[in-house]
Amino acid sequence: MIDRPTPPPTAGRPLIGVLAVQGDVSEHMATLERAGARARPVKRPDDLEGVAGLVLPGGESTALRRLLDYEGLLERVREKYAEGMPVFGTCAGAILLATEVKGAPAPHLSLLPMTVRRNAFGRQRESFETRLEVAGLEGGPLTAVFIRAPVIESVGPGMKVLAKLDDGIVLAEGEQALVASFHPELTPDDRLHRRFVERVKRGAVGPVTRS
């Protein structure tokens, strides 16, 4: 008789989608699984059915926007967010979520009141890693990997700054959102993903009213 590994129990493990049209999809999915969630790749609008949260990974923000349009995901993500679905944007994912983007012709999903500047830390060869002090995060500084990263220049009502560098804000949080300029999925430290999973576990915050 062959012994097969017992799959992890699903009770208490929310289903979280990872936008899977470009970027570090498998890395985010693996980190979410470690952080206590079940992960599903999201490539089409139907993949969003039943998910309790959504991660928008890094990549190239303009290409991501085109792929979101092509797959019919742009409006469906907006609808799910308006219904209360929490979102976690990293690097280009943060750009997709901002209401104002410097260095792009127009905002993309335009869900979070913040201004983001693309490629704020330079090109690929200027990529770097640093230790980041994060407000309210237990366990000491966080290792943050910046690759062609944006910077958050300002945030609006309902957004809280969690970490900054000299160039500007690199981590912020809202009632149903977490946004990072860097790539938390590229290190073994899963504290930010755990923070997001706990936000998702607390449940939807209800419909979002937008002025």
N, C-alpha and C positions, 0 to 999 in steps of 0.2 A: 504494500500500500504506500502510495507516494504522499509524503507530508507536503502540504501546500501552505504558504504563509497566510495567516489570517488577515483579511483586509481591515484597515482601521475602521472603528465604528463611525457611523455618520451622524449619530445623535449629538447635537451640540456643535456640529461642524458646518457652518454656513457655506452655501454654494456661492463662490465668487468667480466672476468671469474675468478673463484677461483678453483685452483686445488683441487679436491675433492676425493682424494684417501686415505687421512689420515690427521689428524690434526684439527685445529680450523676452520673448514669450515663455519659453521653457524655464528660464531662470526664475521668472516671477511665479510661475505655477509651482515649481518645486519649493520655493520659499513660502508660499501660501500654505502648502500642504504641511510643511514643518511648523507653521505658525498656528495650526489648528483649524484650517478651512479645507473644503474641497474646491478644486480649481477646474474651470472649464474654459477652453479656448473659444473666443467669440469672433466669428468670421462673418456672420450674417445676422440680420435682425432676429430671426427665430432663435438664435443661440442665447439671446438675452432673456428668454422666457424662463422664469423660475430662479434667476440669479438674484442674490441679495445685495451684491456690491460689484463694482467694476474697477479693474486696474487698467490704466492707459500707460503703456510702457514707452521707453525711449525709442528713437528712430529718427527719421527726417520729417519734421512737422508738416511741411508742404505736401510731401508724398503721402503722409498719413491722412491729411485732409482729403486728398483726391481719392484715396482708397475708401475712406468713410463714405464719401459721396457715391462712388461707384457701387459699393455693396449695399447702399441704402441704409447705412447705420447712423448717419448724422442725426436725423430727426428722431430715430428710435431711442438713441442714447439721451437726447434732450428730454424726451417724454418720460423715460424711466427715472431720470434725475428729478424731474418735476413731481414724480410720484413718490419721491423720498429715497431713491437708491443712492447710497454713498459711493463716492468715486475717489480713486487714488491715482494721481498723475505724477509720473517721474520723468524728468528731463523733457523730451518733446511732448510727453503726456501733459505736463504742466502748461506748456504753450497752448496745446489744444483747448484747455479749460479756461484760459484767461479771456477777459472781456476786451483787453487791449494788448496788442502784440507789436512791439517795435521791431522793424526788420521784416515785416510781412505785410502784404497788401490789405489784409482784413483779418479780424479774429476768426476763429474756427467754431468750436462748440459754444464759446462765449457764455460759460456757466458761472464762473467765479469772478467777483469784483477785484481784479488785480491787473497790474500792468507788468508785462514780461518783456525782456529784451533778449532776442535770440543771439546765440554764439557770443555771449558776454565775456567768456574766458578764453576766446581765441579758437583756433582750428584744432584738428585732431592731434597735432604734435604738441599742443599746449595742454593736453590732458594731464590731470594730476590727482593725487589722493591726499586727503588731509583728515585730521581728527577734529570732530565738530561737537561743540557743546550744545546740547538740545534741551530747551526749557522743559522741565517736568518729566524727563526721560531718565528712569533709574538705570544704574549700571555703569555710569561714567560716559566719557565721550564716545561718539559714534564715528566709525571709519566711513568716510564719504568719498566716492569715486566720481570725478567730474570729467565728462567726455563731450567736447563741443557743447558745453552746458549753457543754458540760459540763466538769467538772474531775474528775480522778482524785484522790480523797482519800488512798487508800492502795493498795498492791499487796502481794500475798502471795508465797509461795515460787515461785521460777522466773521471776519478773518483774523486769526491770531498768529503773530510771528513766533516761530519756535527756534529758529537758528539764523545767524547772519555771518557773512564774511565781510571783508573790507569793501568788496564790490557791491554788496547789497544782500537782500534776503534770499536764503536758499532753502528754507523749509517753513511751511505755513500750514495752518489748519483752520477749517470751518466746521460748522455743525454737522455737515455730512460730506466733508471733503478733507483730504490730505494731499499736499503738493510738495514735491521735492525737485530741486534743480539737478540733483545728482542721481546715481544709480544704486539704490540700496540693495537691489537684487544680486549685485556682483560681489558681495562679501558674505561671509558666514553669519553675520549679525542680522538676525531677523526681527529686531525689536520694533522697527517701524511697521513691518507687515503685521506683527502681533497687535500693534496699536490699531491698525486699520481693521483687523479681524474683530477686535473687541468692539469697535464702533459699529460694525455690521451686526454683531450679535445683539447689540442693544436695540436693534430694530429700526425700521423706517421712521423718519421724523414727521411723516405726513406730507401732503402736497406743499410744494414751494410756491409762494406767491411772488410774482415778479412784477415790478412796477413798469 
